[in-house]
Amino acid sequence: MDELVKNILQYGLVPTFFLIALGLIIQEPDRAIKLKALITQPFFKLFRWFSKEHISSKVSSQANEFLNSNIFDLLTHSERFSLKVKWVSEPNDPILSKNGTLILRLKEEDDQTRNILSAVHSALPHVVCPLMRKNINVTCEKSIDLTVLQKLSEKLGKHGKLTFKKYFLDPETDNDILINELIKKLITLDKQGFFVPIFINELEFLSEGLYSDNDKTDYSQEVLQFIEYLLTIINREIGSEIELEYLTPPFKVSTILLAKAQRADKQGLKPYLRRLRINLDKGSESVYIIAFPPAFDFFERLIKTLESHERVFLKKVIKTQYSVINNGHQSNLKIAILTRNDVFTDSEFEQKLESNKISEGTRITGVVEDISQNECLVTVAGMRAYISKAECTWHSISNCNEILNVGQQYLFVVKRIDKSSNMIYLSLKLPETNPWESVDIPKQGDIIELRILSGDSIKFSCLLQNKLEVYVLKDEVSWFFLTPNQFNSFIGKTVNAKVIEIDVENEKIFCSLRQIDSNPWLTVHESLPVGKEFNSKVIDVTSEYIQVKLPNNYQGIIPKSELEKAGHEYANFEDNVVIGQGIDVVISKVFIAKKKIRLDLKRNK
């Protein structure tokens, strides 16, 4: 090496500099973009020369650095990304993809922070879970992108956070209130190190299979439930038992949390290898082994053993960080990502199937051996089988033990056999018990009585005639904006609803609560002109706003900013304002498209 340097230096310092720079660029092409930004920076700052060249190279380099270090380096099968920025020739120039490089055309902006955020925001649909987007709704899609963008904004400082909120977050959450709630959950995953290495990785794994099968099913609800599963792991109490398998189709995921070092040293590898085998037997396609600092040494021992394991492939070991809940500090986290080896087979399993004449559709008696919230272990003909919560009954339930009991014998139907995992999947949903065949199906436009069983961020699940499950989308609950507390208050109630859609092919009925009444927004401006004053009553208090009741059963919100502006008791409104309290308000704006009435306090005027 010394001789090489001597030989180069004999040609002078300038040639040596360029040779070294050339070598670095060849080693990592992104360095050329960084170098271009560095060289043009003084000319741009002093004379505004090379403005387009400097800005495009700066935006490209910072966007690439963020995407690669915070996203693609944490994924198992993504290559490092290269983004190039060009200037617009027309306002509606398209985004072009060429040889794996995204060529993004942007309008010129003086604010380079906004430029960087815009570049990444435009690139995300093309590079983060691009195949999965046809299987999720707009709320899920935008929430994922905005969570990634918030990560970037935090790295861009205070101005980055303000720019993100003003130009990206607020416009989307004003249009869709569900986005705000979902982003909070995804940010929690991110702060605990789960968002990219587990959540995004799993969506990438899943999308490959869905794409190859040409499966265009909307799995938004399943994605939301998977998020709740990950939050359960994060929010677990020390020493508590939680579900570490998530086998709700289309997800087939399990996690293994490594114990403290002393416990791992005492028990050794055997319990963890046994847990891995059980997870694979249950049908897990991917397994995430999560290790916190006390177990790092044991983690390395386990990973070394798994490198030669016949039933799994070690895809990647990721080092990331998580927030320590007690003190808010950052700590290291290691995650190993394993995937099933589909080539592995067990001939004995197939022999048992053949001798017992078990195939898909076969009715067979089984005994329940173990029950968890989301699945049950069943013994059939001396073999292990599983039934998921969704297959226990024709309507939604929260726990398998609502239907099944340990030690009891039931008649099941074989729903599916996975020979690659030696797994039999069962169902209690026998065709002759299908409520769709025994209930008088209402017609579109009928008013029916429903009992609301449960709800999620998208819909309510309800029962018709105490047999048939029907659905009410949350957008169809009220003509007015409702808070999460108000949505939750519907669970357990019996309500009248109007049938608005019947999907015979998929045996689903969708209803509306709000369409029983006429749409008040057609005349809302006549009764609620801007500036009109009312004495209202508080009906809900959240961390971001207060909701009040107006005449004619209208509902409006007073934003946090307006409450804090009023000072005194309203500055700490979460503690001081109570439901039922009277407040003098004034109409500040009516959003017809968003079905939202925004108010201000009369005392602010």
C-alpha positions as MATLAB code, in Angstrom:
seq = 'MDELVKNILQYGLVPTFFLIALGLIIQEPDRAIKLKALITQPFFKLFRWFSKEHISSKVSSQANEFLNSNIFDLLTHSERFSLKVKWVSEPNDPILSKNGTLILRLKEEDDQTRNILSAVHSALPHVVCPLMRKNINVTCEKSIDLTVLQKLSEKLGKHGKLTFKKYFLDPETDNDILINELIKKLITLDKQGFFVPIFINELEFLSEGLYSDNDKTDYSQEVLQFIEYLLTIINREIGSEIELEYLTPPFKVSTILLAKAQRADKQGLKPYLRRLRINLDKGSESVYIIAFPPAFDFFERLIKTLESHERVFLKKVIKTQYSVINNGHQSNLKIAILTRNDVFTDSEFEQKLESNKISEGTRITGVVEDISQNECLVTVAGMRAYISKAECTWHSISNCNEILNVGQQYLFVVKRIDKSSNMIYLSLKLPETNPWESVDIPKQGDIIELRILSGDSIKFSCLLQNKLEVYVLKDEVSWFFLTPNQFNSFIGKTVNAKVIEIDVENEKIFCSLRQIDSNPWLTVHESLPVGKEFNSKVIDVTSEYIQVKLPNNYQGIIPKSELEKAGHEYANFEDNVVIGQGIDVVISKVFIAKKKIRLDLKRNK';
ca = [
       0.000    0.000    0.000;
       2.834    2.408    0.918;
       4.529    1.709   -2.411;
       1.280    2.395   -4.269;
       0.857    5.746   -2.526;
       4.470    6.684   -3.297;
       4.004    5.828   -6.969;
       0.855    7.939   -7.194;
       2.308   10.904   -5.290;
       5.124   11.300   -7.758;
       2.564   12.734  -10.191;
       1.557   15.454   -7.716;
      -1.188   16.075   -5.162;
      -3.912   17.077   -7.644;
      -3.744   13.870   -9.730;
      -3.537   11.892   -6.491;
      -6.726   13.560   -5.221;
      -8.610   12.804   -8.424;
      -7.423    9.185   -8.504;
      -8.528    8.622   -4.908;
     -11.885   10.329   -5.611;
     -12.353    8.141   -8.696;
     -11.663    5.011   -6.667;
     -14.182    6.018   -4.002;
     -16.840    6.773   -6.632;
     -16.314    3.416   -8.327;
     -16.626    1.719   -4.945;
     -19.876    3.569   -4.134;
     -21.569    5.475   -7.030;
     -23.651    7.605   -4.610;
     -20.441    9.345   -3.601;
     -20.401   11.067   -6.994;
     -23.690   12.777   -6.151;
     -22.386   13.806   -2.714;
     -19.165   15.111   -4.275;
     -21.136   17.129   -6.823;
     -23.192   18.725   -4.056;
     -20.021   19.535   -2.093;
     -18.214   21.092   -5.057;
     -21.164   23.243   -6.182;
     -22.141   24.375   -2.667;
     -19.813   27.439   -2.358;
     -20.725   28.679   -5.844;
     -24.423   28.296   -5.053;
     -24.220   30.070   -1.685;
     -22.037   32.965   -2.871;
     -23.249   33.599   -6.396;
     -26.362   31.401   -6.851;
     -24.468   29.658   -9.642;
     -25.186   26.011  -10.543;
     -28.454   26.218   -8.573;
     -30.157   23.335  -10.349;
     -27.057   21.141  -10.243;
     -26.431   21.843   -6.564;
     -30.015   21.444   -5.389;
     -30.681   18.270   -7.381;
     -27.455   16.629   -6.178;
     -28.094   17.684   -2.561;
     -31.652   16.371   -2.619;
     -30.550   13.141   -4.293;
     -27.678   12.475   -1.893;
     -29.679   13.106    1.286;
     -32.681   11.143    0.056;
     -30.482    8.202   -0.960;
     -28.593    8.237    2.321;
     -31.818    8.175    4.333;
     -33.580    5.497    2.272;
     -30.580    3.195    2.202;
     -29.508    3.479    5.840;
     -32.989    3.605    7.392;
     -35.005    1.377    5.053;
     -33.172   -0.824    2.581;
     -30.284   -1.832    4.840;
     -32.924   -3.182    7.266;
     -34.776   -5.270    4.667;
     -33.762   -8.795    3.708;
     -34.080   -8.694   -0.048;
     -33.887   -5.056   -1.125;
     -30.906   -3.653   -2.977;
     -29.541   -0.224   -2.171;
     -31.546    2.470   -3.889;
     -30.444    5.285   -6.162;
     -32.609    8.361   -6.633;
     -31.902   11.027   -9.240;
     -33.648   14.371   -9.306;
     -34.302   16.355  -12.486;
     -36.079   19.654  -12.949;
     -39.545   19.899  -14.468;
     -40.097   20.855  -18.062;
     -43.874   20.675  -17.610;
     -45.949   20.805  -14.401;
     -47.380   17.325  -14.934;
     -44.209   15.507  -15.934;
     -44.521   11.866  -14.877;
     -42.274    9.909  -12.584;
     -40.116    7.675  -14.737;
     -38.365    4.456  -13.792;
     -35.313    3.580  -15.822;
     -32.933    0.681  -15.211;
     -33.902    0.444  -11.561;
     -33.330    4.152  -10.970;
     -36.228    6.415  -10.125;
     -35.979    9.677  -12.050;
     -38.025   12.180  -10.110;
     -38.992   15.483  -11.679;
     -39.652   18.257   -9.146;
     -40.622   21.897   -9.303;
     -37.949   24.307   -8.069;
     -38.322   25.270   -4.411;
     -36.194   27.560   -2.285;
     -36.846   25.288    0.685;
     -34.447   22.350    0.266;
     -35.875   20.561    3.294;
     -39.242   20.462    1.578;
     -37.519   19.322   -1.629;
     -35.926   16.363    0.162;
     -39.218   15.375    1.808;
     -41.048   15.710   -1.527;
     -38.477   13.550   -3.290;
     -38.722   10.739   -0.736;
     -42.526   11.028   -0.527;
     -42.824   10.631   -4.315;
     -40.392    7.721   -4.358;
     -41.944    5.660   -1.530;
     -44.862    4.092   -3.496;
     -42.329    2.761   -5.997;
     -39.774    1.358   -3.572;
     -41.442    0.434   -0.248;
     -43.844   -2.525   -0.539;
     -44.777   -1.611   -4.140;
     -46.425   -4.989   -4.839;
     -48.444   -4.965   -1.611;
     -50.214   -1.686   -2.331;
     -52.871   -3.313   -4.484;
     -53.890   -5.355   -1.411;
     -54.301   -2.503    1.095;
     -56.538    0.552    1.214;
     -55.468    4.177    0.882;
     -55.488    4.700    4.658;
     -52.923    1.935    5.218;
     -50.836    2.980    2.243;
     -50.593    6.643    3.188;
     -50.001    5.865    6.861;
     -46.978    3.715    5.980;
     -45.527    6.401    3.717;
     -46.088    9.185    6.242;
     -44.450    7.133    9.002;
     -41.340    6.745    6.848;
     -41.457   10.441    6.013;
     -41.695   11.364    9.705;
     -38.498    9.374   10.323;
     -36.823   11.528    7.697;
     -38.256   14.788    9.061;
     -36.807   14.070   12.509;
     -33.357   13.730   10.956;
     -33.809   17.090    9.173;
     -34.235   18.975   12.450;
     -36.897   21.346   13.731;
     -37.583   22.844   10.307;
     -37.960   19.353    8.878;
     -40.606   18.475   11.479;
     -42.556   21.687   10.816;
     -42.376   21.225    7.045;
     -43.524   17.616    7.308;
     -46.488   18.549    9.486;
     -47.581   21.517    7.363;
     -47.204   20.118    3.851;
     -47.515   16.357    4.265;
     -49.130   15.223    7.533;
     -51.874   17.807    8.100;
     -53.329   17.706    4.555;
     -53.707   13.918    4.740;
     -55.051   13.692    8.300;
     -57.563   16.463    7.596;
     -58.951   14.321    4.774;
     -58.822   11.008    6.648;
     -58.906   11.020   10.462;
     -58.091    7.299   10.557;
     -54.603    8.032    9.186;
     -53.651    9.926   12.333;
     -54.522    7.024   14.638;
     -52.718    4.477   12.464;
     -49.587    6.618   12.179;
     -49.351    6.786   15.976;
     -49.290    2.988   16.111;
     -46.700    2.712   13.340;
     -44.493    5.305   15.017;
     -44.667    3.232   18.220;
     -43.455    0.221   16.199;
     -40.664    2.340   14.772;
     -39.478    3.654   18.129;
     -39.250    0.069   19.389;
     -37.292   -1.052   16.323;
     -40.100   -3.168   14.832;
     -41.408   -0.984   11.986;
     -38.951   -1.687    9.151;
     -37.179   -4.943   10.214;
     -40.432   -6.766   11.040;
     -43.535   -4.933    9.794;
     -42.239   -3.712    6.416;
     -40.183   -6.880    5.937;
     -43.247   -9.024    6.502;
     -45.292   -6.995    4.025;
     -42.514   -7.507    1.473;
     -42.496  -11.279    2.094;
     -46.262  -11.436    1.854;
     -46.504   -9.344   -1.305;
     -44.268  -11.711   -3.260;
     -46.656  -14.626   -2.692;
     -49.764  -12.529   -3.349;
     -48.267  -11.175   -6.559;
     -47.261  -14.611   -7.844;
     -50.763  -15.952   -7.066;
     -52.374  -12.891   -8.686;
     -54.238  -12.390   -5.399;
     -55.912   -8.965   -5.427;
     -57.830   -9.408   -2.151;
     -58.027   -6.378    0.154;
     -56.005   -7.386    3.237;
     -56.183   -3.980    4.965;
     -57.976   -5.420    7.977;
     -55.445   -8.243    8.303;
     -52.596   -5.709    8.159;
     -54.206   -3.688   10.966;
     -54.563   -6.825   13.085;
     -50.907   -7.675   12.474;
     -49.961   -4.218   13.752;
     -51.943   -4.916   16.935;
     -50.058   -8.212   17.355;
     -46.703   -6.387   17.168;
     -47.931   -3.740   19.627;
     -48.875   -6.523   22.037;
     -45.262   -7.714   22.028;
     -43.992   -4.179   22.586;
     -46.435   -3.445   25.416;
     -45.997   -6.762   27.195;
     -45.451   -6.690   30.938;
     -42.262   -8.208   32.299;
     -42.791  -11.896   32.978;
     -46.222  -11.986   31.289;
     -47.228  -14.721   28.850;
     -48.213  -13.399   25.417;
     -49.003  -14.900   22.027;
     -45.794  -15.077   19.991;
     -47.337  -16.752   16.948;
     -49.467  -14.910   14.463;
     -51.030  -17.386   12.054;
     -53.993  -15.367   10.814;
     -54.008  -15.655    7.007;
     -52.379  -14.336    4.970;
     -49.743  -13.804    7.708;
     -47.781  -16.799    9.004;
     -45.403  -15.205   11.464;
     -43.889  -16.053   14.815;
     -41.436  -14.328   17.109;
     -38.965  -15.643   19.654;
     -37.880  -13.266   22.423;
     -34.553  -14.224   23.953;
     -34.488  -14.328   27.738;
     -31.989  -12.669   30.037;
     -28.451  -13.968   29.767;
     -28.468  -15.949   33.026;
     -31.677  -17.773   32.112;
     -30.382  -18.506   28.607;
     -27.125  -19.865   29.985;
     -28.999  -22.074   32.446;
     -31.464  -23.550   29.943;
     -29.193  -23.519   26.886;
     -30.266  -23.664   23.252;
     -32.666  -26.578   23.531;
     -35.851  -24.685   24.604;
     -35.383  -22.165   21.802;
     -34.760  -24.811   19.153;
     -37.877  -26.594   20.407;
     -39.861  -23.354   20.171;
     -38.612  -22.878   16.618;
     -39.746  -26.394   15.665;
     -43.180  -25.775   17.188;
     -43.498  -22.501   15.273;
     -42.613  -24.233   12.007;
     -44.997  -27.111   12.761;
     -47.790  -24.619   13.298;
     -47.174  -23.202    9.839;
     -44.944  -20.163   10.373;
     -43.360  -19.013    7.130;
     -41.109  -16.455    8.790;
     -39.638  -16.331   12.295;
     -38.150  -13.256   13.958;
     -35.677  -13.822   16.785;
     -35.448  -10.650   18.869;
     -32.595  -10.077   21.296;
     -32.052   -7.235   23.734;
     -28.557   -6.329   25.080;
     -28.477   -8.792   28.027;
     -28.930  -11.699   25.608;
     -26.582  -10.612   22.793;
     -23.936  -13.281   23.523;
     -26.561  -16.005   23.657;
     -28.105  -14.595   20.467;
     -24.798  -15.136   18.635;
     -24.644  -18.760   19.875;
     -28.179  -19.438   18.689;
     -27.618  -17.825   15.283;
     -24.462  -19.853   14.719;
     -26.477  -23.036   15.318;
     -29.309  -21.920   13.031;
     -26.951  -21.244   10.114;
     -26.891  -24.999    9.470;
     -30.514  -25.735   10.457;
     -32.230  -27.887    7.816;
     -35.702  -26.402    8.200;
     -34.939  -22.683    7.974;
     -32.841  -20.169    6.072;
     -31.161  -17.350    7.970;
     -32.012  -14.399    5.714;
     -30.413  -11.568    7.649;
     -29.295  -10.329   11.052;
     -30.257   -6.693   11.604;
     -28.886   -4.293   14.178;
     -31.224   -1.457   15.056;
     -32.320    0.593   18.065;
     -35.323    0.847   20.331;
     -36.492    3.360   22.931;
     -36.100    2.233   26.522;
     -39.534    2.933   27.993;
     -38.335    3.718   31.525;
     -35.842    6.468   30.671;
     -36.471    7.264   26.998;
     -32.881    6.478   25.990;
     -31.951    4.519   22.877;
     -30.557    1.012   23.184;
     -29.370   -1.572   20.688;
     -31.574   -4.347   19.361;
     -30.725   -7.382   17.248;
     -33.237   -9.161   15.039;
     -32.564  -12.362   13.092;
     -34.970  -13.039   10.225;
     -35.579  -16.695    9.360;
     -37.720  -18.132    6.583;
     -38.990  -21.661    6.125;
     -37.099  -24.124    3.948;
     -39.943  -25.338    1.706;
     -37.795  -28.195    0.362;
     -37.886  -29.947    3.742;
     -40.492  -32.745    3.825;
     -41.578  -35.483    6.222;
     -42.602  -38.723    4.466;
     -44.150  -40.114    7.679;
     -46.700  -37.267    7.709;
     -47.896  -38.137    4.219;
     -48.166  -41.814    5.131;
     -50.430  -40.967    8.087;
     -52.647  -38.846    5.860;
     -52.999  -41.662    3.365;
     -53.670  -44.398    5.950;
     -56.379  -42.281    7.657;
     -57.837  -41.139    4.317;
     -57.477  -37.493    5.258;
     -57.662  -34.894    2.517;
     -58.998  -31.379    2.116;
     -62.746  -31.409    2.734;
     -62.659  -34.535    4.926;
     -64.805  -34.403    8.065;
     -62.937  -35.712   11.066;
     -63.322  -35.811   14.838;
     -60.640  -34.114   16.910;
     -59.935  -33.331   20.541;
     -58.890  -29.830   21.624;
     -55.539  -30.046   23.422;
     -54.679  -26.383   23.952;
     -56.408  -23.020   23.476;
     -54.934  -19.575   22.947;
     -56.622  -16.365   21.909;
     -56.037  -16.741   18.179;
     -55.766  -20.503   17.618;
     -56.262  -23.966   19.098;
     -54.169  -27.129   18.983;
     -56.259  -30.155   18.053;
     -55.332  -33.852   17.889;
     -56.811  -35.730   14.909;
     -55.928  -39.355   14.181;
     -52.799  -39.040   16.303;
     -51.610  -35.977   14.388;
     -51.450  -32.345   15.403;
     -53.783  -29.918   13.695;
     -54.726  -26.299   14.245;
     -57.818  -24.163   13.946;
     -57.662  -20.379   13.809;
     -60.050  -17.988   15.528;
     -61.600  -17.033   12.185;
     -62.555  -20.670   11.499;
     -64.203  -21.348   14.868;
     -67.542  -19.806   13.937;
     -69.369  -17.955   11.188;
     -69.160  -14.627   13.030;
     -66.321  -12.648   14.613;
     -65.117  -13.555   18.113;
     -62.335  -12.163   20.283;
     -61.051  -15.453   21.719;
     -61.151  -19.117   20.663;
     -62.330  -20.124   24.143;
     -65.694  -18.531   23.384;
     -66.415  -21.557   21.183;
     -64.028  -24.374   22.159;
     -63.047  -26.066   25.426;
     -59.898  -28.043   26.253;
     -60.501  -31.796   26.325;
     -63.755  -31.609   24.355;
     -64.333  -33.510   21.116;
     -65.682  -31.715   18.025;
     -66.468  -32.496   14.407;
     -64.130  -30.535   12.129;
     -63.704  -30.226    8.398;
     -60.168  -30.258    6.950;
     -59.788  -26.820    5.362;
     -56.235  -27.162    4.088;
     -53.204  -29.461    4.301;
     -49.731  -27.956    4.054;
     -47.330  -30.830    3.399;
     -44.312  -28.531    3.431;
     -44.961  -27.768    7.110;
     -46.681  -31.049    8.079;
     -49.726  -29.056    9.063;
     -53.461  -29.767    8.985;
     -55.709  -26.718    9.192;
     -59.259  -27.282   10.442;
     -62.562  -25.437   10.435;
     -65.827  -25.635   12.359;
     -67.666  -23.780    9.587;
     -69.585  -26.723    8.139;
     -71.584  -25.884    4.991;
     -74.928  -26.923    6.510;
     -74.438  -24.464    9.406;
     -73.799  -21.478    7.138;
     -76.198  -18.746    8.363;
     -76.316  -17.324    4.835;
     -78.464  -20.362    3.970;
     -80.722  -20.233    7.042;
     -81.417  -16.507    7.439;
     -83.792  -14.506    5.263;
     -81.374  -12.284    3.366;
     -82.602   -8.672    3.368;
     -82.786   -6.585    0.214;
     -80.823   -3.460   -0.572;
     -82.602   -0.497    1.008;
     -84.224   -2.541    3.811;
     -84.053   -1.256    7.399;
     -82.880   -4.068    9.700;
     -82.071   -4.453   13.400;
     -78.460   -5.296   14.257;
     -76.454   -5.996   17.381;
     -72.953   -4.522   17.184;
     -70.410   -7.113   18.338;
     -67.013   -5.488   17.846;
     -65.193   -2.827   15.906;
     -61.824   -1.999   14.410;
     -60.407    1.044   12.645;
     -62.377    0.284    9.469;
     -65.724   -1.302   10.355;
     -68.133   -2.689   12.925;
     -69.028   -6.393   12.908;
     -72.720   -6.918   13.692;
     -75.194   -9.788   13.980;
     -78.478  -10.034   12.100;
     -81.093  -12.261   13.765;
     -78.301  -13.341   16.132;
     -76.852  -15.522   13.355;
     -75.579  -13.717   10.268;
     -72.614  -11.351   10.477;
     -72.998   -8.079    8.597;
     -70.774   -5.021    8.496;
     -71.077   -1.273    9.018;
     -68.115    0.714    7.716;
     -67.145    3.474   10.129;
     -67.702    6.066    7.413;
     -71.351    4.963    7.451;
     -71.915    5.384   11.193;
     -72.642    9.115   11.328;
     -72.944   12.116    9.049;
     -70.604   13.876   11.479;
     -67.035   13.409   12.599;
     -66.894   11.040   15.607;
     -64.109   10.566   18.133;
     -62.636    7.128   18.920;
     -64.518    7.154   22.245;
     -67.802    7.733   20.441;
     -67.100    4.892   18.018;
     -66.354    2.539   20.906;
     -69.624    3.463   22.603;
     -71.552    1.678   19.824;
     -70.151   -1.765   20.731;
     -72.798   -3.918   22.418;
     -75.717   -1.747   21.287;
     -78.710   -2.797   19.200;
     -79.287   -0.364   16.325;
     -81.358    0.066   13.183;
     -79.402    0.119    9.930;
     -80.065    0.468    6.221;
     -78.770   -2.225    3.826;
     -76.606   -0.462    1.220;
     -74.723   -3.347   -0.450;
     -75.131   -7.124   -0.781;
     -72.121   -9.102   -2.034;
     -73.677  -12.471   -2.869;
     -70.461  -13.996   -4.202;
     -68.543  -13.397   -0.963;
     -71.652  -13.668    1.258;
     -71.229  -10.227    2.805;
     -73.783   -7.548    3.638;
     -72.856   -3.908    4.277;
     -75.159   -1.511    6.119;
     -75.313    2.149    7.078;
     -76.512    3.811   10.250;
     -76.369    7.350    8.929;
     -78.360    6.770    5.738;
     -81.526    6.159    7.746;
     -81.580    9.966    8.038;
     -81.168   12.462    5.204;
     -77.810   14.088    4.596;
     -77.721   17.317    6.700;
     -74.684   18.672    4.847;
     -76.810   19.705    1.874;
     -78.174   22.638    3.917;
     -75.551   22.986    6.642;
     -74.271   26.367    5.405;
     -77.726   27.867    5.776;
     -77.998   26.995    9.473;
     -74.315   27.323   10.403;
     -72.833   30.417    8.734;
     -69.264   31.321    9.666;
     -69.274   33.693   12.638;
     -72.518   32.478   14.164;
     -72.358   31.993   17.939;
     -73.789   29.152   20.004;
     -73.838   27.867   23.535;
     -72.739   24.251   23.177;
     -72.150   21.253   25.443;
     -68.974   19.148   25.566;
     -69.575   15.549   24.432;
     -65.958   14.304   24.253;
     -62.431   15.403   25.184;
     -59.312   14.117   23.404;
     -55.664   15.151   23.429;
     -56.056   17.061   20.138;
     -59.519   18.636   20.368;
     -62.809   18.970   22.230;
     -66.025   17.855   20.570;
     -69.260   19.704   21.337;
     -72.931   19.346   20.472;
     -74.648   22.130   18.530;
     -78.336   22.743   17.740;
     -80.081   20.278   15.379;
     -77.776   17.511   16.726;
     -74.840   18.926   14.767;
     -71.388   18.219   16.197;
     -68.283   20.367   15.976;
     -64.696   20.347   17.205;
     -62.556   22.975   18.918;
     -58.885   22.313   17.994;
     -56.164   22.164   20.623;
     -54.536   25.323   19.209;
     -57.662   27.396   19.796;
     -58.103   26.024   23.313;
     -54.528   26.826   24.277;
     -54.923   30.317   22.805;
     -57.775   30.960   25.241;
     -55.467   30.379   28.205;
     -56.523   29.864   31.833;
     -58.462   26.610   32.329;
     -58.462   25.842   28.589;
     -54.661   25.788   28.371;
     -54.822   22.477   30.253;
     -58.150   21.407   28.756;
     -57.617   17.633   29.089;
     -57.677   17.970   32.874;
     -60.044   20.907   33.311;
     -62.783   20.435   30.704;
     -65.409   17.773   31.448;
     -68.164   16.145   29.418;
     -71.456   18.002   29.811;
     -69.772   21.360   30.433;
     -71.261   24.367   28.622;
     -68.981   26.355   26.283;
     -69.692   29.448   24.174;
     -68.395   28.862   20.647;
     -68.373   30.526   17.250;
     -68.355   28.833   13.820;
     -64.900   29.343   12.249;
     -65.109   27.025    9.231;
     -67.342   24.334    7.753;
     -65.688   21.554    5.734;
     -68.416   20.057    3.553;
     -66.162   17.430    1.919;
     -64.682   16.361    5.255;
     -68.043   16.554    7.077;
     -66.429   18.551    9.838;
     -67.433   21.741   11.640;
     -64.522   23.645   13.161;
     -65.210   25.993   16.050;
     -63.401   28.612   18.061;
     -64.054   29.795   21.590;
     -66.122   32.946   21.747;
     -63.647   34.424   24.232;
     -60.924   34.350   21.535;
     -62.912   36.743   19.363;
];
